[in-house]
């Protein structure tokens, strides 16, 4: 999508794979079985964790890049 002018951010726990496939904006997730959450945190902790991931992804989307970057 970035090549077409639409910024994209990838939330993943597999950073090396994301780099190898050419993802430009990489946001580390929390774990393989639950990339964007942690069921052990309970509803409020889960909401806060997900909000922080979305904020990091939005920051990634609004950051101009010249090369791949992990946020």
mmCIF file of the N, C-alpha and C atoms, coordinates in Angstrom:
data_MODEL
# 
_entry.id   MODEL 
# 
loop_
_atom_site.group_PDB 
_atom_site.id 
_atom_site.type_symbol 
_atom_site.label_atom_id 
_atom_site.label_alt_id 
_atom_site.label_comp_id 
_atom_site.label_asym_id 
_atom_site.label_entity_id 
_atom_site.label_seq_id 
_atom_site.pdbx_PDB_ins_code 
_atom_site.Cartn_x 
_atom_site.Cartn_y 
_atom_site.Cartn_z 
_atom_site.occupancy 
_atom_site.B_iso_or_equiv 
_atom_site.pdbx_formal_charge 
_atom_site.auth_seq_id 
_atom_site.auth_comp_id 
_atom_site.auth_asym_id 
_atom_site.auth_atom_id 
_atom_site.pdbx_PDB_model_num 
ATOM 1   N N  . UNK A 1 1  ? 0.819   -1.185  0.000  1.00 0.00 ? 1  UNK A N  1 
ATOM 2   C CA . UNK A 1 1  ? 0.000   0.000   0.000  1.00 0.00 ? 1  UNK A CA 1 
ATOM 3   C C  . UNK A 1 1  ? 0.868   1.256   0.000  1.00 0.00 ? 1  UNK A C  1 
ATOM 4   N N  . UNK A 1 2  ? 1.994   1.204   0.733  1.00 0.00 ? 2  UNK A N  1 
ATOM 5   C CA . UNK A 1 2  ? 2.887   2.365   0.771  1.00 0.00 ? 2  UNK A CA 1 
ATOM 6   C C  . UNK A 1 2  ? 3.383   2.731   -0.621 1.00 0.00 ? 2  UNK A C  1 
ATOM 7   N N  . UNK A 1 3  ? 3.628   1.725   -1.433 1.00 0.00 ? 3  UNK A N  1 
ATOM 8   C CA . UNK A 1 3  ? 4.117   1.990   -2.791 1.00 0.00 ? 3  UNK A CA 1 
ATOM 9   C C  . UNK A 1 3  ? 3.090   2.734   -3.630 1.00 0.00 ? 3  UNK A C  1 
ATOM 10  N N  . UNK A 1 4  ? 1.810   2.578   -3.276 1.00 0.00 ? 4  UNK A N  1 
ATOM 11  C CA . UNK A 1 4  ? 0.729   3.255   -3.992 1.00 0.00 ? 4  UNK A CA 1 
ATOM 12  C C  . UNK A 1 4  ? 0.372   4.592   -3.348 1.00 0.00 ? 4  UNK A C  1 
ATOM 13  N N  . UNK A 1 5  ? 1.115   4.980   -2.310 1.00 0.00 ? 5  UNK A N  1 
ATOM 14  C CA . UNK A 1 5  ? 0.881   6.263   -1.652 1.00 0.00 ? 5  UNK A CA 1 
ATOM 15  C C  . UNK A 1 5  ? -0.050  6.218   -0.458 1.00 0.00 ? 5  UNK A C  1 
ATOM 16  N N  . UNK A 1 6  ? -0.452  5.022   -0.039 1.00 0.00 ? 6  UNK A N  1 
ATOM 17  C CA . UNK A 1 6  ? -1.324  4.865   1.124  1.00 0.00 ? 6  UNK A CA 1 
ATOM 18  C C  . UNK A 1 6  ? -0.478  4.307   2.262  1.00 0.00 ? 6  UNK A C  1 
ATOM 19  N N  . UNK A 1 7  ? -0.228  5.093   3.320  1.00 0.00 ? 7  UNK A N  1 
ATOM 20  C CA . UNK A 1 7  ? 0.595   4.594   4.422  1.00 0.00 ? 7  UNK A CA 1 
ATOM 21  C C  . UNK A 1 7  ? -0.057  3.384   5.099  1.00 0.00 ? 7  UNK A C  1 
ATOM 22  N N  . UNK A 1 8  ? 0.755   2.434   5.487  1.00 0.00 ? 8  UNK A N  1 
ATOM 23  C CA . UNK A 1 8  ? 0.271   1.237   6.172  1.00 0.00 ? 8  UNK A CA 1 
ATOM 24  C C  . UNK A 1 8  ? 1.226   0.897   7.301  1.00 0.00 ? 8  UNK A C  1 
ATOM 25  N N  . UNK A 1 9  ? 0.668   0.392   8.397  1.00 0.00 ? 9  UNK A N  1 
ATOM 26  C CA . UNK A 1 9  ? 1.471   -0.059  9.534  1.00 0.00 ? 9  UNK A CA 1 
ATOM 27  C C  . UNK A 1 9  ? 1.101   -1.507  9.820  1.00 0.00 ? 9  UNK A C  1 
ATOM 28  N N  . UNK A 1 10 ? 2.084   -2.320  10.084 1.00 0.00 ? 10 UNK A N  1 
ATOM 29  C CA . UNK A 1 10 ? 1.877   -3.733  10.377 1.00 0.00 ? 10 UNK A CA 1 
ATOM 30  C C  . UNK A 1 10 ? 2.135   -3.978  11.854 1.00 0.00 ? 10 UNK A C  1 
ATOM 31  N N  . UNK A 1 11 ? 1.121   -4.456  12.574 1.00 0.00 ? 11 UNK A N  1 
ATOM 32  C CA . UNK A 1 11 ? 1.285   -4.849  13.968 1.00 0.00 ? 11 UNK A CA 1 
ATOM 33  C C  . UNK A 1 11 ? 1.568   -6.343  13.962 1.00 0.00 ? 11 UNK A C  1 
ATOM 34  N N  . UNK A 1 12 ? 2.738   -6.729  14.473 1.00 0.00 ? 12 UNK A N  1 
ATOM 35  C CA . UNK A 1 12 ? 3.159   -8.131  14.416 1.00 0.00 ? 12 UNK A CA 1 
ATOM 36  C C  . UNK A 1 12 ? 4.144   -8.445  15.534 1.00 0.00 ? 12 UNK A C  1 
ATOM 37  N N  . UNK A 1 13 ? 4.250   -9.713  15.839 1.00 0.00 ? 13 UNK A N  1 
ATOM 38  C CA . UNK A 1 13 ? 5.293   -10.156 16.775 1.00 0.00 ? 13 UNK A CA 1 
ATOM 39  C C  . UNK A 1 13 ? 6.483   -10.732 16.016 1.00 0.00 ? 13 UNK A C  1 
ATOM 40  N N  . UNK A 1 14 ? 6.322   -10.900 14.714 1.00 0.00 ? 14 UNK A N  1 
ATOM 41  C CA . UNK A 1 14 ? 7.376   -11.485 13.886 1.00 0.00 ? 14 UNK A CA 1 
ATOM 42  C C  . UNK A 1 14 ? 8.110   -10.366 13.142 1.00 0.00 ? 14 UNK A C  1 
ATOM 43  N N  . UNK A 1 15 ? 8.909   -9.618  13.881 1.00 0.00 ? 15 UNK A N  1 
ATOM 44  C CA . UNK A 1 15 ? 9.597   -8.445  13.340 1.00 0.00 ? 15 UNK A CA 1 
ATOM 45  C C  . UNK A 1 15 ? 10.514  -8.825  12.182 1.00 0.00 ? 15 UNK A C  1 
ATOM 46  N N  . UNK A 1 16 ? 11.276  -9.877  12.330 1.00 0.00 ? 16 UNK A N  1 
ATOM 47  C CA . UNK A 1 16 ? 12.217  -10.257 11.268 1.00 0.00 ? 16 UNK A CA 1 
ATOM 48  C C  . UNK A 1 16 ? 11.483  -10.639 9.986  1.00 0.00 ? 16 UNK A C  1 
ATOM 49  N N  . UNK A 1 17 ? 10.353  -11.304 10.102 1.00 0.00 ? 17 UNK A N  1 
ATOM 50  C CA . UNK A 1 17 ? 9.565   -11.663 8.918  1.00 0.00 ? 17 UNK A CA 1 
ATOM 51  C C  . UNK A 1 17 ? 9.013   -10.399 8.265  1.00 0.00 ? 17 UNK A C  1 
ATOM 52  N N  . UNK A 1 18 ? 8.513   -9.470  9.064  1.00 0.00 ? 18 UNK A N  1 
ATOM 53  C CA . UNK A 1 18 ? 7.988   -8.213  8.525  1.00 0.00 ? 18 UNK A CA 1 
ATOM 54  C C  . UNK A 1 18 ? 9.065   -7.454  7.761  1.00 0.00 ? 18 UNK A C  1 
ATOM 55  N N  . UNK A 1 19 ? 10.280  -7.442  8.296  1.00 0.00 ? 19 UNK A N  1 
ATOM 56  C CA . UNK A 1 19 ? 11.390  -6.782  7.607  1.00 0.00 ? 19 UNK A CA 1 
ATOM 57  C C  . UNK A 1 19 ? 11.715  -7.487  6.295  1.00 0.00 ? 19 UNK A C  1 
ATOM 58  N N  . UNK A 1 20 ? 11.714  -8.820  6.327  1.00 0.00 ? 20 UNK A N  1 
ATOM 59  C CA . UNK A 1 20 ? 12.057  -9.593  5.129  1.00 0.00 ? 20 UNK A CA 1 
ATOM 60  C C  . UNK A 1 20 ? 11.039  -9.433  4.011  1.00 0.00 ? 20 UNK A C  1 
ATOM 61  N N  . UNK A 1 21 ? 9.767   -9.245  4.354  1.00 0.00 ? 21 UNK A N  1 
ATOM 62  C CA . UNK A 1 21 ? 8.747   -9.100  3.315  1.00 0.00 ? 21 UNK A CA 1 
ATOM 63  C C  . UNK A 1 21 ? 8.602   -7.652  2.867  1.00 0.00 ? 21 UNK A C  1 
ATOM 64  N N  . UNK A 1 22 ? 9.323   -6.733  3.521  1.00 0.00 ? 22 UNK A N  1 
ATOM 65  C CA . UNK A 1 22 ? 9.354   -5.344  3.063  1.00 0.00 ? 22 UNK A CA 1 
ATOM 66  C C  . UNK A 1 22 ? 8.372   -4.399  3.718  1.00 0.00 ? 22 UNK A C  1 
ATOM 67  N N  . UNK A 1 23 ? 7.818   -4.756  4.865  1.00 0.00 ? 23 UNK A N  1 
ATOM 68  C CA . UNK A 1 23 ? 6.921   -3.830  5.569  1.00 0.00 ? 23 UNK A CA 1 
ATOM 69  C C  . UNK A 1 23 ? 7.718   -2.595  5.990  1.00 0.00 ? 23 UNK A C  1 
ATOM 70  N N  . UNK A 1 24 ? 7.176   -1.420  5.745  1.00 0.00 ? 24 UNK A N  1 
ATOM 71  C CA . UNK A 1 24 ? 7.893   -0.188  6.069  1.00 0.00 ? 24 UNK A CA 1 
ATOM 72  C C  . UNK A 1 24 ? 7.692   0.256   7.506  1.00 0.00 ? 24 UNK A C  1 
ATOM 73  N N  . UNK A 1 25 ? 6.472   0.204   7.993  1.00 0.00 ? 25 UNK A N  1 
ATOM 74  C CA . UNK A 1 25 ? 6.152   0.643   9.352  1.00 0.00 ? 25 UNK A CA 1 
ATOM 75  C C  . UNK A 1 25 ? 5.748   -0.581  10.160 1.00 0.00 ? 25 UNK A C  1 
ATOM 76  N N  . UNK A 1 26 ? 6.607   -0.968  11.103 1.00 0.00 ? 26 UNK A N  1 
ATOM 77  C CA . UNK A 1 26 ? 6.390   -2.189  11.868 1.00 0.00 ? 26 UNK A CA 1 
ATOM 78  C C  . UNK A 1 26 ? 6.159   -1.821  13.332 1.00 0.00 ? 26 UNK A C  1 
ATOM 79  N N  . UNK A 1 27 ? 5.034   -2.279  13.865 1.00 0.00 ? 27 UNK A N  1 
ATOM 80  C CA . UNK A 1 27 ? 4.683   -2.025  15.265 1.00 0.00 ? 27 UNK A CA 1 
ATOM 81  C C  . UNK A 1 27 ? 4.702   -3.369  15.984 1.00 0.00 ? 27 UNK A C  1 
ATOM 82  N N  . UNK A 1 28 ? 5.583   -3.544  16.970 1.00 0.00 ? 28 UNK A N  1 
ATOM 83  C CA . UNK A 1 28 ? 5.646   -4.821  17.688 1.00 0.00 ? 28 UNK A CA 1 
ATOM 84  C C  . UNK A 1 28 ? 4.355   -5.098  18.457 1.00 0.00 ? 28 UNK A C  1 
ATOM 85  N N  . UNK A 1 29 ? 3.830   -6.315  18.284 1.00 0.00 ? 29 UNK A N  1 
ATOM 86  C CA . UNK A 1 29 ? 2.664   -6.749  19.039 1.00 0.00 ? 29 UNK A CA 1 
ATOM 87  C C  . UNK A 1 29 ? 3.083   -7.333  20.372 1.00 0.00 ? 29 UNK A C  1 
ATOM 88  N N  . UNK A 1 30 ? 2.112   -7.895  21.091 1.00 0.00 ? 30 UNK A N  1 
ATOM 89  C CA . UNK A 1 30 ? 2.386   -8.350  22.448 1.00 0.00 ? 30 UNK A CA 1 
ATOM 90  C C  . UNK A 1 30 ? 2.783   -9.813  22.555 1.00 0.00 ? 30 UNK A C  1 
ATOM 91  N N  . UNK A 1 31 ? 2.319   -10.667 21.649 1.00 0.00 ? 31 UNK A N  1 
ATOM 92  C CA . UNK A 1 31 ? 2.667   -12.078 21.713 1.00 0.00 ? 31 UNK A CA 1 
ATOM 93  C C  . UNK A 1 31 ? 2.058   -12.828 20.546 1.00 0.00 ? 31 UNK A C  1 
ATOM 94  N N  . UNK A 1 32 ? 2.602   -13.998 20.250 1.00 0.00 ? 32 UNK A N  1 
ATOM 95  C CA . UNK A 1 32 ? 2.151   -14.756 19.081 1.00 0.00 ? 32 UNK A CA 1 
ATOM 96  C C  . UNK A 1 32 ? 0.666   -15.134 19.178 1.00 0.00 ? 32 UNK A C  1 
ATOM 97  N N  . UNK A 1 33 ? 0.185   -15.701 20.285 1.00 0.00 ? 33 UNK A N  1 
ATOM 98  C CA . UNK A 1 33 ? -1.231  -16.088 20.274 1.00 0.00 ? 33 UNK A CA 1 
ATOM 99  C C  . UNK A 1 33 ? -2.188  -14.894 20.379 1.00 0.00 ? 33 UNK A C  1 
ATOM 100 N N  . UNK A 1 34 ? -1.727  -13.786 20.912 1.00 0.00 ? 34 UNK A N  1 
ATOM 101 C CA . UNK A 1 34 ? -2.577  -12.597 21.075 1.00 0.00 ? 34 UNK A CA 1 
ATOM 102 C C  . UNK A 1 34 ? -1.771  -11.372 20.652 1.00 0.00 ? 34 UNK A C  1 
ATOM 103 N N  . UNK A 1 35 ? -1.725  -11.110 19.354 1.00 0.00 ? 35 UNK A N  1 
ATOM 104 C CA . UNK A 1 35 ? -0.858  -10.056 18.818 1.00 0.00 ? 35 UNK A CA 1 
ATOM 105 C C  . UNK A 1 35 ? -1.237  -8.680  19.335 1.00 0.00 ? 35 UNK A C  1 
ATOM 106 N N  . UNK A 1 36 ? -2.536  -8.425  19.494 1.00 0.00 ? 36 UNK A N  1 
ATOM 107 C CA . UNK A 1 36 ? -2.970  -7.097  19.928 1.00 0.00 ? 36 UNK A CA 1 
ATOM 108 C C  . UNK A 1 36 ? -3.647  -7.119  21.291 1.00 0.00 ? 36 UNK A C  1 
ATOM 109 N N  . UNK A 1 37 ? -3.245  -8.027  22.144 1.00 0.00 ? 37 UNK A N  1 
ATOM 110 C CA . UNK A 1 37 ? -3.868  -8.072  23.456 1.00 0.00 ? 37 UNK A CA 1 
ATOM 111 C C  . UNK A 1 37 ? -3.165  -9.008  24.407 1.00 0.00 ? 37 UNK A C  1 
ATOM 112 N N  . UNK A 1 38 ? -3.737  -9.091  25.609 1.00 0.00 ? 38 UNK A N  1 
ATOM 113 C CA . UNK A 1 38 ? -3.241  -9.992  26.643 1.00 0.00 ? 38 UNK A CA 1 
ATOM 114 C C  . UNK A 1 38 ? -4.429  -10.327 27.537 1.00 0.00 ? 38 UNK A C  1 
ATOM 115 N N  . UNK A 1 39 ? -5.029  -11.504 27.370 1.00 0.00 ? 39 UNK A N  1 
ATOM 116 C CA . UNK A 1 39 ? -6.229  -11.845 28.128 1.00 0.00 ? 39 UNK A CA 1 
ATOM 117 C C  . UNK A 1 39 ? -6.015  -11.901 29.639 1.00 0.00 ? 39 UNK A C  1 
ATOM 118 N N  . UNK A 1 40 ? -4.776  -11.983 30.091 1.00 0.00 ? 40 UNK A N  1 
ATOM 119 C CA . UNK A 1 40 ? -4.505  -12.013 31.527 1.00 0.00 ? 40 UNK A CA 1 
ATOM 120 C C  . UNK A 1 40 ? -4.681  -10.648 32.187 1.00 0.00 ? 40 UNK A C  1 
ATOM 121 N N  . UNK A 1 41 ? -4.785  -9.580  31.401 1.00 0.00 ? 41 UNK A N  1 
ATOM 122 C CA . UNK A 1 41 ? -4.894  -8.231  31.955 1.00 0.00 ? 41 UNK A CA 1 
ATOM 123 C C  . UNK A 1 41 ? -6.296  -7.860  32.406 1.00 0.00 ? 41 UNK A C  1 
ATOM 124 N N  . UNK A 1 42 ? -7.300  -8.576  31.965 1.00 0.00 ? 42 UNK A N  1 
ATOM 125 C CA . UNK A 1 42 ? -8.671  -8.209  32.278 1.00 0.00 ? 42 UNK A CA 1 
ATOM 126 C C  . UNK A 1 42 ? -9.156  -7.131  31.323 1.00 0.00 ? 42 UNK A C  1 
ATOM 127 N N  . UNK A 1 43 ? -10.445 -6.825  31.372 1.00 0.00 ? 43 UNK A N  1 
ATOM 128 C CA . UNK A 1 43 ? -11.025 -5.898  30.396 1.00 0.00 ? 43 UNK A CA 1 
ATOM 129 C C  . UNK A 1 43 ? -10.392 -4.499  30.367 1.00 0.00 ? 43 UNK A C  1 
ATOM 130 N N  . UNK A 1 44 ? -10.154 -3.907  31.506 1.00 0.00 ? 44 UNK A N  1 
ATOM 131 C CA . UNK A 1 44 ? -9.593  -2.546  31.518 1.00 0.00 ? 44 UNK A CA 1 
ATOM 132 C C  . UNK A 1 44 ? -8.138  -2.520  31.072 1.00 0.00 ? 44 UNK A C  1 
ATOM 133 N N  . UNK A 1 45 ? -7.357  -3.480  31.528 1.00 0.00 ? 45 UNK A N  1 
ATOM 134 C CA . UNK A 1 45 ? -5.965  -3.560  31.114 1.00 0.00 ? 45 UNK A CA 1 
ATOM 135 C C  . UNK A 1 45 ? -5.837  -3.870  29.634 1.00 0.00 ? 45 UNK A C  1 
ATOM 136 N N  . UNK A 1 46 ? -6.719  -4.735  29.156 1.00 0.00 ? 46 UNK A N  1 
ATOM 137 C CA . UNK A 1 46 ? -6.742  -5.089  27.740 1.00 0.00 ? 46 UNK A CA 1 
ATOM 138 C C  . UNK A 1 46 ? -7.072  -3.854  26.886 1.00 0.00 ? 46 UNK A C  1 
ATOM 139 N N  . UNK A 1 47 ? -8.042  -3.095  27.314 1.00 0.00 ? 47 UNK A N  1 
ATOM 140 C CA . UNK A 1 47 ? -8.425  -1.874  26.587 1.00 0.00 ? 47 UNK A CA 1 
ATOM 141 C C  . UNK A 1 47 ? -7.265  -0.884  26.547 1.00 0.00 ? 47 UNK A C  1 
ATOM 142 N N  . UNK A 1 48 ? -6.569  -0.711  27.659 1.00 0.00 ? 48 UNK A N  1 
ATOM 143 C CA . UNK A 1 48 ? -5.437  0.219   27.708 1.00 0.00 ? 48 UNK A CA 1 
ATOM 144 C C  . UNK A 1 48 ? -4.297  -0.259  26.801 1.00 0.00 ? 48 UNK A C  1 
ATOM 145 N N  . UNK A 1 49 ? -4.025  -1.546  26.823 1.00 0.00 ? 49 UNK A N  1 
ATOM 146 C CA . UNK A 1 49 ? -2.975  -2.114  25.978 1.00 0.00 ? 49 UNK A CA 1 
ATOM 147 C C  . UNK A 1 49 ? -3.295  -1.912  24.499 1.00 0.00 ? 49 UNK A C  1 
ATOM 148 N N  . UNK A 1 50 ? -4.526  -2.208  24.123 1.00 0.00 ? 50 UNK A N  1 
ATOM 149 C CA . UNK A 1 50 ? -4.935  -2.056  22.722 1.00 0.00 ? 50 UNK A CA 1 
ATOM 150 C C  . UNK A 1 50 ? -4.919  -0.593  22.290 1.00 0.00 ? 50 UNK A C  1 
ATOM 151 N N  . UNK A 1 51 ? -5.341  0.290   23.185 1.00 0.00 ? 51 UNK A N  1 
ATOM 152 C CA . UNK A 1 51 ? -5.308  1.723   22.860 1.00 0.00 ? 51 UNK A CA 1 
ATOM 153 C C  . UNK A 1 51 ? -3.872  2.184   22.615 1.00 0.00 ? 51 UNK A C  1 
ATOM 154 N N  . UNK A 1 52 ? -2.941  1.705   23.423 1.00 0.00 ? 52 UNK A N  1 
ATOM 155 C CA . UNK A 1 52 ? -1.536  2.077   23.252 1.00 0.00 ? 52 UNK A CA 1 
ATOM 156 C C  . UNK A 1 52 ? -0.994  1.550   21.919 1.00 0.00 ? 52 UNK A C  1 
ATOM 157 N N  . UNK A 1 53 ? -1.378  0.335   21.530 1.00 0.00 ? 53 UNK A N  1 
ATOM 158 C CA . UNK A 1 53 ? -0.936  -0.221  20.246 1.00 0.00 ? 53 UNK A CA 1 
ATOM 159 C C  . UNK A 1 53 ? -1.497  0.590   19.078 1.00 0.00 ? 53 UNK A C  1 
ATOM 160 N N  . UNK A 1 54 ? -2.765  0.966   19.174 1.00 0.00 ? 54 UNK A N  1 
ATOM 161 C CA . UNK A 1 54 ? -3.377  1.767   18.107 1.00 0.00 ? 54 UNK A CA 1 
ATOM 162 C C  . UNK A 1 54 ? -2.707  3.134   18.020 1.00 0.00 ? 54 UNK A C  1 
ATOM 163 N N  . UNK A 1 55 ? -2.421  3.749   19.168 1.00 0.00 ? 55 UNK A N  1 
ATOM 164 C CA . UNK A 1 55 ? -1.735  5.048   19.154 1.00 0.00 ? 55 UNK A CA 1 
ATOM 165 C C  . UNK A 1 55 ? -0.350  4.928   18.523 1.00 0.00 ? 55 UNK A C  1 
ATOM 166 N N  . UNK A 1 56 ? 0.365   3.859   18.831 1.00 0.00 ? 56 UNK A N  1 
ATOM 167 C CA . UNK A 1 56 ? 1.687   3.648   18.240 1.00 0.00 ? 56 UNK A CA 1 
ATOM 168 C C  . UNK A 1 56 ? 1.567   3.436   16.725 1.00 0.00 ? 56 UNK A C  1 
ATOM 169 N N  . UNK A 1 57 ? 0.551   2.695   16.303 1.00 0.00 ? 57 UNK A N  1 
ATOM 170 C CA . UNK A 1 57 ? 0.332   2.473   14.870 1.00 0.00 ? 57 UNK A CA 1 
ATOM 171 C C  . UNK A 1 57 ? -0.037  3.782   14.167 1.00 0.00 ? 57 UNK A C  1 
ATOM 172 N N  . UNK A 1 58 ? -0.855  4.615   14.802 1.00 0.00 ? 58 UNK A N  1 
ATOM 173 C CA . UNK A 1 58 ? -1.207  5.907   14.210 1.00 0.00 ? 58 UNK A CA 1 
ATOM 174 C C  . UNK A 1 58 ? 0.014   6.817   14.103 1.00 0.00 ? 58 UNK A C  1 
ATOM 175 N N  . UNK A 1 59 ? 0.876   6.770   15.095 1.00 0.00 ? 59 UNK A N  1 
ATOM 176 C CA . UNK A 1 59 ? 2.132   7.522   15.024 1.00 0.00 ? 59 UNK A CA 1 
ATOM 177 C C  . UNK A 1 59 ? 2.965   7.026   13.846 1.00 0.00 ? 59 UNK A C  1 
ATOM 178 N N  . UNK A 1 60 ? 3.015   5.713   13.681 1.00 0.00 ? 60 UNK A N  1 
ATOM 179 C CA . UNK A 1 60 ? 3.757   5.137   12.563 1.00 0.00 ? 60 UNK A CA 1 
ATOM 180 C C  . UNK A 1 60 ? 3.186   5.616   11.227 1.00 0.00 ? 60 UNK A C  1 
ATOM 181 N N  . UNK A 1 61 ? 1.861   5.665   11.126 1.00 0.00 ? 61 UNK A N  1 
ATOM 182 C CA . UNK A 1 61 ? 1.221   6.078   9.878  1.00 0.00 ? 61 UNK A CA 1 
ATOM 183 C C  . UNK A 1 61 ? 1.498   7.529   9.518  1.00 0.00 ? 61 UNK A C  1 
ATOM 184 N N  . UNK A 1 62 ? 1.692   8.353   10.509 1.00 0.00 ? 62 UNK A N  1 
ATOM 185 C CA . UNK A 1 62 ? 1.884   9.787   10.251 1.00 0.00 ? 62 UNK A CA 1 
ATOM 186 C C  . UNK A 1 62 ? 3.355   10.186  10.197 1.00 0.00 ? 62 UNK A C  1 
ATOM 187 N N  . UNK A 1 63 ? 4.253   9.216   10.325 1.00 0.00 ? 63 UNK A N  1 
ATOM 188 C CA . UNK A 1 63 ? 5.682   9.493   10.288 1.00 0.00 ? 63 UNK A CA 1 
ATOM 189 C C  . UNK A 1 63 ? 6.228   9.257   8.877  1.00 0.00 ? 63 UNK A C  1 
ATOM 190 N N  . UNK A 1 64 ? 6.803   10.301  8.256  1.00 0.00 ? 64 UNK A N  1 
ATOM 191 C CA . UNK A 1 64 ? 7.418   10.088  6.946  1.00 0.00 ? 64 UNK A CA 1 
ATOM 192 C C  . UNK A 1 64 ? 8.640   9.168   7.071  1.00 0.00 ? 64 UNK A C  1 
ATOM 193 N N  . UNK A 1 65 ? 8.809   8.279   6.099  1.00 0.00 ? 65 UNK A N  1 
ATOM 194 C CA . UNK A 1 65 ? 9.911   7.310   6.164  1.00 0.00 ? 65 UNK A CA 1 
ATOM 195 C C  . UNK A 1 65 ? 10.755  7.348   4.909  1.00 0.00 ? 65 UNK A C  1 
ATOM 196 N N  . UNK A 1 66 ? 12.018  7.032   5.087  1.00 0.00 ? 66 UNK A N  1 
ATOM 197 C CA . UNK A 1 66 ? 12.938  6.807   3.979  1.00 0.00 ? 66 UNK A CA 1 
ATOM 198 C C  . UNK A 1 66 ? 13.317  5.343   3.888  1.00 0.00 ? 66 UNK A C  1 
ATOM 199 N N  . UNK A 1 67 ? 13.170  4.620   5.014  1.00 0.00 ? 67 UNK A N  1 
ATOM 200 C CA . UNK A 1 67 ? 13.506  3.197   5.073  1.00 0.00 ? 67 UNK A CA 1 
ATOM 201 C C  . UNK A 1 67 ? 12.637  2.532   6.121  1.00 0.00 ? 67 UNK A C  1 
ATOM 202 N N  . UNK A 1 68 ? 12.720  1.202   6.223  1.00 0.00 ? 68 UNK A N  1 
ATOM 203 C CA . UNK A 1 68 ? 11.929  0.464   7.205  1.00 0.00 ? 68 UNK A CA 1 
ATOM 204 C C  . UNK A 1 68 ? 12.223  0.961   8.607  1.00 0.00 ? 68 UNK A C  1 
ATOM 205 N N  . UNK A 1 69 ? 11.173  0.901   9.460  1.00 0.00 ? 69 UNK A N  1 
ATOM 206 C CA . UNK A 1 69 ? 11.354  1.350   10.847 1.00 0.00 ? 69 UNK A CA 1 
ATOM 207 C C  . UNK A 1 69 ? 10.444  0.557   11.762 1.00 0.00 ? 69 UNK A C  1 
ATOM 208 N N  . UNK A 1 70 ? 10.976  0.173   12.921 1.00 0.00 ? 70 UNK A N  1 
ATOM 209 C CA . UNK A 1 70 ? 10.199  -0.477  13.967 1.00 0.00 ? 70 UNK A CA 1 
ATOM 210 C C  . UNK A 1 70 ? 9.861   0.591   14.988 1.00 0.00 ? 70 UNK A C  1 
ATOM 211 N N  . UNK A 1 71 ? 8.574   0.739   15.289 1.00 0.00 ? 71 UNK A N  1 
ATOM 212 C CA . UNK A 1 71 ? 8.124   1.793   16.203 1.00 0.00 ? 71 UNK A CA 1 
ATOM 213 C C  . UNK A 1 71 ? 7.938   1.274   17.604 1.00 0.00 ? 71 UNK A C  1 
# 
